Amino acid sequence: MSSNATAPDVSVILPTFNRALLLRRAIESVLSQLHVNLELIVVDDCAQDETPAVMELYQGPRVRYFRQKQNVGVYHNWGTGLALSRAEFVCFLMDDDYYEQDFLVSRLNVMKSDQGVDVVFSGYRLTDEQGALHDVVRPVLFHGHRLKGKEFVSAALARFVFIGAAMYRSRTVRDVWPLIQSDNYIIDYALNLQIAMRGGAALYIDRMDFFVQQHRGQISSKNWEEVFSETALLLRRLLHGDAYKHLIRRELASWYLFGARRAWLSGKSRATLQRFRRCVMVNPFNFVAWKWLASLMLRGKR
């Protein structure tokens, strides 16, 4: 599929793997965007379903399709899209999520008017497997001012900056891309953290024009143990740096506690104890952790 001769304003990178049934909705949401010169780059990680047939329906000057010769994993598949992109700004859209029609232009206007902003992000709507709306994420506490330094790091650590609901300055993403190559399943989380840790700036816009479909096939659900391990390793790496140690230590302890609770609910007593111990080693003053342990002990006595 060919590309425009003139560089577009925005590259939408759409990595996909075995989600042909949902892929069309994601593509349609990009191609229906208003008032923006865009290119859509669909990068197929060697899907074994009907993805190539779906892509035959979308031949045109705004769509570029690249199929990997073999499965290369999240980092390299996304990286292929980034290498192919030609625009000053870039968005990453998952194959099970989708935009409203003015998603791109709302962010593009901000990025073009403020050269000091590296990321523009919003809240988002959560839908179930049938597409019914069931929740929203709306971090309005950030509205109205630029996030930089501690504020941006805190927002990234707390996962308020969701990659699908964001637009990035391409050069900023390329600068940090080599730093996140070991963060395969949490590449989105790592990207935002690395941008924030290195002095980037973000701006929140109070819009709800992005939809996340939750389902059992999501990476965060299907590959939970890998997500848990990679997140802990990333935070431990960042803890070895010189900046924001208090924020990172607090998040790492909370993450270990979260993992301990999940392990306990799954009946994994050894993993529960191991993660709890790591939690209090990182932050002995995590009173939530001690309160949780006490509640477990009380239950055991009944």
C-alpha positions as a LaTeX table, in Angstrom:
\begin{tabular}{lrrr}
\hline
Residue & $x$ (\AA) & $y$ (\AA) & $z$ (\AA) \\
\hline
Met1 & 0.00 & 0.00 & 0.00 \\
Ser2 & 1.34 & 3.36 & $-0.94$ \\
Ser3 & 1.86 & 6.45 & 1.20 \\
Asn4 & 1.37 & 10.15 & 0.59 \\
Ala5 & 4.17 & 12.02 & $-1.16$ \\
Thr6 & 3.81 & 14.88 & 1.30 \\
Ala7 & 4.56 & 14.09 & 4.92 \\
Pro8 & 1.40 & 13.92 & 7.05 \\
Asp9 & 0.85 & 15.85 & 10.28 \\
Val10 & 0.16 & 12.72 & 12.33 \\
Ser11 & 1.17 & 9.07 & 12.09 \\
Val12 & $-1.21$ & 6.66 & 13.79 \\
Ile13 & 0.65 & 3.43 & 14.51 \\
Leu14 & $-1.70$ & 0.50 & 14.91 \\
Pro15 & 0.13 & $-2.67$ & 16.03 \\
Thr16 & $-2.01$ & $-5.79$ & 15.68 \\
Phe17 & $-1.90$ & $-9.51$ & 16.38 \\
Asn18 & $-4.76$ & $-11.98$ & 15.86 \\
Arg19 & $-7.57$ & $-9.47$ & 16.35 \\
Ala20 & $-9.09$ & $-9.31$ & 12.88 \\
Leu21 & $-12.62$ & $-9.07$ & 14.30 \\
Leu22 & $-11.82$ & $-5.84$ & 16.17 \\
Leu23 & $-9.26$ & $-4.41$ & 13.78 \\
Arg24 & $-11.78$ & $-2.98$ & 11.33 \\
Arg25 & $-13.40$ & $-0.82$ & 14.02 \\
Ala26 & $-10.02$ & 0.62 & 15.03 \\
Ile27 & $-9.10$ & 1.36 & 11.39 \\
Glu28 & $-12.47$ & 2.96 & 10.63 \\
Ser29 & $-12.12$ & 5.23 & 13.66 \\
Val30 & $-8.80$ & 6.51 & 12.29 \\
Leu31 & $-9.92$ & 6.98 & 8.70 \\
Ser32 & $-13.03$ & 8.89 & 9.84 \\
Gln33 & $-10.95$ & 11.56 & 11.65 \\
Leu34 & $-11.89$ & 15.13 & 10.74 \\
His35 & $-9.66$ & 18.04 & 9.66 \\
Val36 & $-6.29$ & 16.27 & 9.83 \\
Asn37 & $-3.70$ & 15.06 & 7.35 \\
Leu38 & $-2.81$ & 11.60 & 8.64 \\
Glu39 & $-1.18$ & 8.33 & 7.78 \\
Leu40 & $-2.27$ & 5.04 & 9.32 \\
Ile41 & 0.48 & 2.44 & 9.74 \\
Val42 & $-0.85$ & $-1.02$ & 10.54 \\
Val43 & 1.93 & $-3.33$ & 11.71 \\
Asp44 & 0.93 & $-6.99$ & 11.77 \\
Asp45 & 3.00 & $-9.23$ & 14.07 \\
Cys46 & 2.50 & $-12.21$ & 11.76 \\
Ala47 & $-1.13$ & $-12.81$ & 12.74 \\
Gln48 & $-2.57$ & $-16.23$ & 12.07 \\
Asp49 & $-6.16$ & $-15.06$ & 11.58 \\
Glu50 & $-7.90$ & $-13.06$ & 8.85 \\
Thr51 & $-5.87$ & $-9.87$ & 9.37 \\
Pro52 & $-4.31$ & $-9.86$ & 5.84 \\
Ala53 & $-7.78$ & $-10.24$ & 4.32 \\
Val54 & $-9.10$ & $-7.35$ & 6.44 \\
Met55 & $-6.23$ & $-5.16$ & 5.27 \\
Glu56 & $-7.11$ & $-5.85$ & 1.65 \\
Leu57 & $-10.22$ & $-3.78$ & 2.29 \\
Tyr58 & $-8.19$ & $-0.70$ & 3.17 \\
Gln59 & $-5.88$ & $-0.05$ & 0.26 \\
Gly60 & $-5.42$ & 3.65 & $-0.20$ \\
Pro61 & $-3.00$ & 6.58 & 0.02 \\
Arg62 & $-3.47$ & 7.10 & 3.76 \\
Val63 & $-2.95$ & 3.48 & 4.79 \\
Arg64 & 0.33 & 1.59 & 5.00 \\
Tyr65 & 0.40 & $-2.09$ & 5.92 \\
Phe66 & 3.49 & $-3.96$ & 7.05 \\
Arg67 & 3.37 & $-7.65$ & 7.91 \\
Gln68 & 6.24 & $-9.14$ & 9.90 \\
Lys69 & 7.82 & $-12.29$ & 8.45 \\
Gln70 & 7.69 & $-13.86$ & 11.89 \\
Asn71 & 6.35 & $-12.95$ & 15.33 \\
Val72 & 8.75 & $-10.36$ & 16.79 \\
Gly73 & 6.95 & $-9.30$ & 19.98 \\
Val74 & 5.47 & $-6.04$ & 21.21 \\
Tyr75 & 8.59 & $-3.84$ & 21.31 \\
His76 & 9.85 & $-4.67$ & 17.83 \\
Asn77 & 6.39 & $-4.63$ & 16.28 \\
Trp78 & 5.66 & $-1.17$ & 17.66 \\
Gly79 & 9.18 & $-0.08$ & 16.75 \\
Thr80 & 8.59 & $-1.05$ & 13.13 \\
Gly81 & 5.66 & 1.35 & 13.02 \\
Leu82 & 7.73 & 4.11 & 14.58 \\
Ala83 & 10.52 & 3.55 & 12.04 \\
Leu84 & 8.00 & 3.78 & 9.18 \\
Ser85 & 6.26 & 6.91 & 10.46 \\
Arg86 & 6.95 & 10.21 & 8.69 \\
Ala87 & 4.97 & 12.71 & 10.74 \\
Glu88 & 6.01 & 15.23 & 13.37 \\
Phe89 & 3.46 & 13.75 & 15.76 \\
Val90 & 2.59 & 10.15 & 16.50 \\
Cys91 & $-0.19$ & 8.18 & 18.20 \\
Phe92 & $-0.28$ & 4.52 & 19.18 \\
Leu93 & $-3.70$ & 2.89 & 18.82 \\
Met94 & $-4.32$ & $-0.66$ & 20.05 \\
Asp95 & $-6.27$ & $-2.90$ & 17.72 \\
Asp96 & $-9.11$ & $-3.32$ & 20.23 \\
Asp97 & $-9.57$ & 0.40 & 20.99 \\
Tyr98 & $-10.98$ & 3.27 & 18.93 \\
Tyr99 & $-11.35$ & 7.06 & 18.54 \\
Glu100 & $-14.14$ & 9.56 & 18.21 \\
Gln101 & $-13.94$ & 11.67 & 15.03 \\
Asp102 & $-12.15$ & 14.69 & 16.50 \\
Phe103 & $-9.61$ & 12.79 & 18.61 \\
Leu104 & $-6.60$ & 13.67 & 16.49 \\
Val105 & $-7.38$ & 17.29 & 15.69 \\
Ser106 & $-8.06$ & 18.14 & 19.34 \\
Arg107 & $-4.55$ & 17.04 & 20.28 \\
Leu108 & $-2.86$ & 18.28 & 17.13 \\
Asn109 & $-4.06$ & 21.83 & 17.74 \\
Val110 & $-2.48$ & 21.82 & 21.20 \\
Met111 & 0.80 & 20.30 & 20.02 \\
Lys112 & 1.18 & 22.81 & 17.20 \\
Ser113 & 0.43 & 25.79 & 19.44 \\
Asp114 & 2.82 & 24.80 & 22.24 \\
Gln115 & 6.28 & 23.63 & 21.14 \\
Gly116 & 7.22 & 22.88 & 24.75 \\
Val117 & 4.73 & 20.04 & 25.12 \\
Asp118 & 5.86 & 16.48 & 24.34 \\
Val119 & 2.63 & 14.65 & 25.19 \\
Val120 & $-1.04$ & 15.62 & 25.09 \\
Phe121 & $-3.36$ & 13.17 & 26.82 \\
Ser122 & $-6.92$ & 12.84 & 28.06 \\
Gly123 & $-9.14$ & 10.52 & 30.02 \\
Tyr124 & $-10.97$ & 7.65 & 28.36 \\
Arg125 & $-14.07$ & 5.51 & 28.42 \\
Leu126 & $-14.07$ & 1.81 & 29.28 \\
Thr127 & $-16.40$ & $-0.61$ & 27.51 \\
Asp128 & $-17.12$ & $-4.28$ & 28.07 \\
Glu129 & $-16.75$ & $-7.07$ & 25.53 \\
Gln130 & $-20.12$ & $-6.20$ & 24.00 \\
Gly131 & $-19.10$ & $-2.55$ & 23.61 \\
Ala132 & $-21.33$ & $-1.22$ & 26.40 \\
Leu133 & $-19.91$ & 1.69 & 28.40 \\
His134 & $-19.27$ & 0.70 & 32.03 \\
Asp135 & $-16.71$ & 3.15 & 33.44 \\
Val136 & $-14.61$ & 6.25 & 32.77 \\
Val137 & $-11.11$ & 7.35 & 33.72 \\
Arg138 & $-10.98$ & 11.14 & 33.98 \\
Pro139 & $-7.92$ & 12.60 & 35.78 \\
Val140 & $-9.24$ & 16.17 & 35.78 \\
Leu141 & $-6.89$ & 17.17 & 38.61 \\
Phe142 & $-4.29$ & 17.80 & 35.89 \\
His143 & $-6.48$ & 20.09 & 33.79 \\
Gly144 & $-5.28$ & 23.57 & 32.97 \\
His145 & $-1.53$ & 23.43 & 33.45 \\
Arg146 & 1.55 & 21.80 & 31.98 \\
Leu147 & 2.94 & 18.75 & 33.80 \\
Lys148 & 6.70 & 18.61 & 34.15 \\
Gly149 & 9.18 & 17.18 & 36.62 \\
Lys150 & 7.62 & 15.69 & 39.75 \\
Glu151 & 4.04 & 16.23 & 38.55 \\
Phe152 & 4.60 & 14.43 & 35.24 \\
Val153 & 6.53 & 11.59 & 36.91 \\
Ser154 & 3.75 & 11.17 & 39.48 \\
Ala155 & 1.08 & 11.07 & 36.77 \\
Ala156 & 3.07 & 8.56 & 34.72 \\
Leu157 & 3.75 & 6.34 & 37.74 \\
Ala158 & 0.05 & 6.33 & 38.56 \\
Arg159 & $-0.80$ & 5.34 & 34.96 \\
Phe160 & $-2.91$ & 8.45 & 34.37 \\
Val161 & $-1.09$ & 9.06 & 31.06 \\
Phe162 & $-2.62$ & 6.31 & 28.94 \\
Ile163 & $-0.78$ & 5.76 & 25.67 \\
Gly164 & $-3.87$ & 5.19 & 23.55 \\
Ala165 & $-5.44$ & 8.48 & 24.68 \\
Ala166 & $-2.26$ & 10.45 & 23.96 \\
Met167 & $-0.44$ & 12.16 & 21.11 \\
Tyr168 & 3.37 & 12.41 & 21.20 \\
Arg169 & 6.02 & 14.50 & 19.54 \\
Ser170 & 7.81 & 11.96 & 17.34 \\
Arg171 & 11.33 & 13.12 & 18.15 \\
Thr172 & 10.63 & 12.71 & 21.86 \\
Val173 & 9.50 & 9.11 & 21.38 \\
Arg174 & 12.50 & 8.30 & 19.20 \\
Asp175 & 14.88 & 9.74 & 21.80 \\
Val176 & 13.72 & 7.37 & 24.54 \\
Trp177 & 12.80 & 4.36 & 22.40 \\
Pro178 & 16.13 & 2.49 & 22.88 \\
Leu179 & 15.67 & 2.77 & 26.66 \\
Ile180 & 12.49 & 0.68 & 26.73 \\
Gln181 & 13.50 & $-2.30$ & 24.62 \\
Ser182 & 13.43 & $-4.68$ & 27.60 \\
Asp183 & 9.94 & $-3.53$ & 28.63 \\
Asn184 & 8.05 & $-5.62$ & 26.11 \\
Tyr185 & 4.64 & $-6.05$ & 27.74 \\
Ile186 & 4.68 & $-2.68$ & 29.51 \\
Ile187 & 6.13 & $-0.63$ & 26.68 \\
Asp188 & 3.36 & 1.95 & 27.08 \\
Tyr189 & 4.03 & 2.47 & 30.79 \\
Ala190 & 7.80 & 2.57 & 30.23 \\
Leu191 & 7.53 & 5.10 & 27.40 \\
Asn192 & 5.63 & 7.63 & 29.51 \\
Leu193 & 7.92 & 7.16 & 32.49 \\
Gln194 & 11.09 & 7.62 & 30.45 \\
Ile195 & 9.74 & 10.80 & 28.84 \\
Ala196 & 8.76 & 12.17 & 32.24 \\
Met197 & 12.03 & 11.19 & 33.95 \\
Arg198 & 14.04 & 12.95 & 31.24 \\
Gly199 & 12.38 & 16.31 & 31.60 \\
Gly200 & 9.54 & 16.01 & 29.12 \\
Ala201 & 6.32 & 17.96 & 29.48 \\
Ala202 & 2.72 & 16.80 & 29.19 \\
Leu203 & $-0.63$ & 18.54 & 28.97 \\
Tyr204 & $-3.98$ & 17.07 & 29.96 \\
Ile205 & $-7.07$ & 18.00 & 27.96 \\
Asp206 & $-10.47$ & 17.35 & 29.48 \\
Arg207 & $-11.95$ & 15.22 & 26.73 \\
Met208 & $-13.48$ & 11.72 & 26.67 \\
Asp209 & $-12.99$ & 10.85 & 23.01 \\
Phe210 & $-11.10$ & 7.56 & 23.38 \\
Phe211 & $-12.56$ & 4.11 & 24.03 \\
Val212 & $-10.83$ & 1.13 & 25.64 \\
Gln213 & $-12.50$ & $-2.23$ & 25.28 \\
Gln214 & $-11.78$ & $-4.53$ & 28.20 \\
His215 & $-11.70$ & $-8.26$ & 27.54 \\
Arg216 & $-9.95$ & $-11.45$ & 28.60 \\
Gly217 & $-7.56$ & $-11.37$ & 25.67 \\
Gln218 & $-5.83$ & $-8.15$ & 26.76 \\
Ile219 & $-2.09$ & $-8.38$ & 27.43 \\
Ser220 & $-2.57$ & $-7.10$ & 30.98 \\
Ser221 & $-4.91$ & $-10.00$ & 31.69 \\
Lys222 & $-3.52$ & $-12.80$ & 29.55 \\
Asn223 & 0.13 & $-12.13$ & 30.44 \\
Trp224 & $-0.32$ & $-10.82$ & 33.97 \\
Glu225 & 2.76 & $-12.48$ & 35.48 \\
Glu226 & 5.00 & $-11.05$ & 32.75 \\
Val227 & 3.43 & $-7.62$ & 33.22 \\
Phe228 & 4.01 & $-7.85$ & 36.97 \\
Ser229 & 7.66 & $-8.88$ & 36.60 \\
Glu230 & 8.51 & $-6.33$ & 33.92 \\
Thr231 & 6.91 & $-3.50$ & 35.89 \\
Ala232 & 8.85 & $-4.40$ & 39.04 \\
Leu233 & 12.10 & $-4.61$ & 37.06 \\
Leu234 & 11.48 & $-1.23$ & 35.40 \\
Leu235 & 10.79 & 0.51 & 38.71 \\
Arg236 & 13.84 & $-1.10$ & 40.30 \\
Arg237 & 16.00 & 0.14 & 37.41 \\
Leu238 & 14.64 & 3.65 & 37.78 \\
Leu239 & 15.25 & 3.48 & 41.52 \\
His240 & 18.98 & 3.18 & 40.81 \\
Gly241 & 18.95 & 6.65 & 39.23 \\
Asp242 & 19.38 & 9.94 & 41.00 \\
Ala243 & 15.93 & 11.46 & 40.57 \\
Tyr244 & 12.48 & 10.96 & 42.11 \\
Lys245 & 13.57 & 8.09 & 44.36 \\
His246 & 10.82 & 8.72 & 46.89 \\
Leu247 & 8.07 & 8.58 & 44.25 \\
Ile248 & 9.49 & 5.46 & 42.61 \\
Arg249 & 10.04 & 3.66 & 45.91 \\
Arg250 & 6.47 & 4.35 & 46.96 \\
Glu251 & 5.11 & 3.07 & 43.64 \\
Leu252 & 7.32 & $-0.03$ & 43.69 \\
Ala253 & 6.15 & $-0.93$ & 47.21 \\
Ser254 & 2.51 & $-0.44$ & 46.15 \\
Trp255 & 3.11 & $-2.60$ & 43.09 \\
Tyr256 & 4.54 & $-5.44$ & 45.18 \\
Leu257 & 1.55 & $-5.19$ & 47.50 \\
Phe258 & $-0.83$ & $-5.29$ & 44.55 \\
Gly259 & 0.95 & $-8.40$ & 43.28 \\
Ala260 & 0.80 & $-9.98$ & 46.73 \\
Arg261 & $-2.96$ & $-9.46$ & 46.88 \\
Arg262 & $-3.44$ & $-11.01$ & 43.46 \\
Ala263 & $-1.27$ & $-13.97$ & 44.42 \\
Trp264 & $-3.27$ & $-14.45$ & 47.64 \\
Leu265 & $-6.58$ & $-14.40$ & 45.75 \\
Ser266 & $-5.13$ & $-17.05$ & 43.41 \\
Gly267 & $-4.14$ & $-19.27$ & 46.31 \\
Lys268 & $-0.40$ & $-18.76$ & 45.78 \\
Ser269 & 0.83 & $-18.47$ & 49.35 \\
Arg270 & 4.54 & $-18.57$ & 48.52 \\
Ala271 & 4.27 & $-15.74$ & 45.97 \\
Thr272 & 2.07 & $-13.79$ & 48.39 \\
Leu273 & 4.71 & $-13.92$ & 51.12 \\
Gln274 & 7.58 & $-13.16$ & 48.73 \\
Arg275 & 5.89 & $-10.08$ & 47.28 \\
Phe276 & 4.79 & $-8.82$ & 50.67 \\
Arg277 & 8.37 & $-9.08$ & 51.95 \\
Arg278 & 9.64 & $-7.14$ & 48.95 \\
Cys279 & 6.98 & $-4.51$ & 49.54 \\
Val280 & 8.10 & $-3.80$ & 53.10 \\
Met281 & 11.79 & $-4.04$ & 52.18 \\
Val282 & 11.27 & $-1.26$ & 49.65 \\
Asn283 & 9.10 & 0.81 & 51.98 \\
Pro284 & 8.84 & $-0.39$ & 55.60 \\
Phe285 & 6.43 & 2.47 & 56.31 \\
Asn286 & 3.77 & 1.25 & 53.88 \\
Phe287 & 1.01 & 1.12 & 56.49 \\
Val288 & $-1.49$ & $-0.22$ & 53.97 \\
Ala289 & 0.68 & $-3.32$ & 53.61 \\
Trp290 & 0.87 & $-3.91$ & 57.38 \\
Lys291 & $-2.87$ & $-3.34$ & 57.74 \\
Trp292 & $-3.55$ & $-5.89$ & 55.01 \\
Leu293 & $-1.26$ & $-8.44$ & 56.67 \\
Ala294 & $-2.99$ & $-7.91$ & 60.01 \\
Ser295 & $-6.38$ & $-8.50$ & 58.41 \\
Leu296 & $-5.15$ & $-11.78$ & 56.94 \\
Met297 & $-3.83$ & $-12.89$ & 60.32 \\
Leu298 & $-7.15$ & $-12.09$ & 61.98 \\
Arg299 & $-9.01$ & $-14.07$ & 59.36 \\
Gly300 & $-6.71$ & $-17.02$ & 59.99 \\
Lys301 & $-7.64$ & $-17.04$ & 63.70 \\
Arg302 & $-11.37$ & $-17.23$ & 63.06 \\
\hline
\end{tabular}
